Amino acid sequence: MGAEEALYDDDDLDEADIVEWYEARPMTVSTAVATGSIIGAFALGVLTAVGALALMGHFDD
């Protein structure tokens, strides 16, 4: 018995289960969560920039 015969055995098709596929809903977030994540990302960027400038000033001396 070859691989194709093992995969497409006619006896298995009679006992096959019906599988229903559903399209996933698009991910939605509230306005508050979206605003919070944007403000958080901006704050993280500001902290990174301030930290980088502080390190550059420290090593410049």
Backbone hydrogen bonds, N-H to C=O, Kabsch-Sander energy under -0.5 kcal/mol:
donor,donor_aa,acceptor,acceptor_aa,energy
6,A,2,G,-1.9
7,L,3,A,-2.0
8,Y,4,E,-2.3
9,D,6,A,-0.5
12,D,9,D,-0.9
13,L,9,D,-0.8
14,D,10,D,-0.8
15,E,11,D,-0.6
15,E,12,D,-0.5
16,A,13,L,-0.9
19,V,17,D,-0.5
21,W,19,V,-0.5
34,A,30,S,-2.2
35,T,31,T,-2.7
36,G,32,A,-2.4
37,S,33,V,-2.2
38,I,34,A,-1.9
39,I,35,T,-2.6
40,G,36,G,-2.5
41,A,37,S,-2.2
42,F,38,I,-2.3
43,A,39,I,-2.6
44,L,40,G,-2.2
45,G,41,A,-2.0
46,V,42,F,-2.4
47,L,43,A,-2.6
48,T,44,L,-2.1
49,A,45,G,-2.4
50,V,46,V,-2.8
51,G,47,L,-2.4
52,A,48,T,-2.4
53,L,49,A,-2.6
54,A,50,V,-2.3
55,L,51,G,-2.3
56,M,52,A,-2.4
57,G,53,L,-2.3
58,H,54,A,-2.1
59,F,55,L,-2.4
60,D,56,M,-1.2
61,D,57,G,-0.8
